[in-house]
Amino acid sequence: MNGDWLIRGRDGRLSVYLPAGEAILCRAELGPGGPWEPPRKVGGDQKLRPGPAVGQGTDAYAHLAAWRPTKAGEAGLVHSTHFRPRLAALDWISIGHPNQTGDRTGTPAVTVDAQGRAHVFVRNGGGGVSMRGQKEAGGWGPWRDLKGRDVQDDLAAVTGESGLVELYAAVPGALLHWQQEKPGAVPVLEEAMETPVRPGTLHALATSAEHTTLFFADDSGDLRAWRPGTKPVPLLASAGPGPVSAIRCQLDGHDCTLLAQRSASGRVAFAAYPTEQESAGAWWTESGPQLPADAVVALAVDEDERVVAATMSPSTGHVLITRRKDEPGLALEAWREI
């Protein structure tokens, strides 16, 4: 899943979204701390292509986007809204193709603005980025070409605390940043930062009223943080080769950014530091069992504002979860399969 696939719903229950062959499955807590309901298909019985995306607005509704085959050699994007984890999601509706027709062009990314409108981004057939957004009165606006060249597949969409939508993308030797100038506006390309970027490592997070922060790995494997208008700063060496997950949370009364990543040893590694204070330093602490090579990690906070971490392995279908204990530091409960 591209995006935060572990989320807290409007009713306070946690849910996970899991790619499963030609479908997306959802599992939700039946009560605080579990147990969890059996997997349910999202959006009906349409067959989907790999690489779905999920985003969540301040109203806690989840928005999902995915490619579905339309005819031989062609595909189109579809969208579904999930209002509450334990209710059925809306059926998939077609939102078309950034080039009108053609095959899958890239992995979509979804974010939701302050008005609850989903924005779906995807690399287009020309190697740039296209976007389609929901209209305030309902329905969808047209596909917009946001430009760009040689854009890599992993887009990172995020909505800042201002409610404005932003997008990050990597191109050979650089990062690109788009941002809305006002609510409902088409995001514009505001900055290109020359820096080495390892493909598949982008993760964006709203970190203050003024800024979003992009986390990415450089060619050497170092994890870096970038806020547009500044230069990327080194944070620490990546724990492993895969993507990093990040959230803001309160740790012992401090506003912290918590990072998680599958480490080279196969376990989950955590690192925390004061939000937007990368110079304070951070270091990894490993937790849990060894995981398959394709396992990814997600972070959330539950209705009691406790940190929750989950791992998902597409090859096995197993989901493991842990919560922070009610004690100082980042002590975690034992990992358990749901």
GIBELBEL-V150864 format. One line per field, one symbol per residue. burial: I if it has 9 or more other ideal C-beta (glycine too) atoms within 8 Angstrom, else O. A space follows every 50 residues. Layout:
burial = ???
//
This chain:
burial = IIIIIIIIIOOOIIIIIIIOOOIIIIIIIIOOOOOOIOOIIIIOOOOIIO IIIIIIIOOIIIIIIIIIOOOOOIIIIIIIIIOIIIOOIIOIOOIIIIIO OIOOIIIIIIIIIIOIIIIIIIIIOOIIIIIIIIIOOOOOOOOIIIOIOO IIIIIIIIIIOOIIIIIIIIIOOIIIIIIIOOIIOOIIIOOIIOIOIIOI IIIIIIIOOOIIIIIIIIOOIIIIIIIIOOOIIOIIOIIIOIIIIIIIIO IOOOOIIIIIIIIOOIIIIIIIIIIIOIOOOIOIOIIIOOIOOOIIIIII IIOOOIIIIIIIIOOOOOIIIIIIOOOOOIOIOOIOOI
//
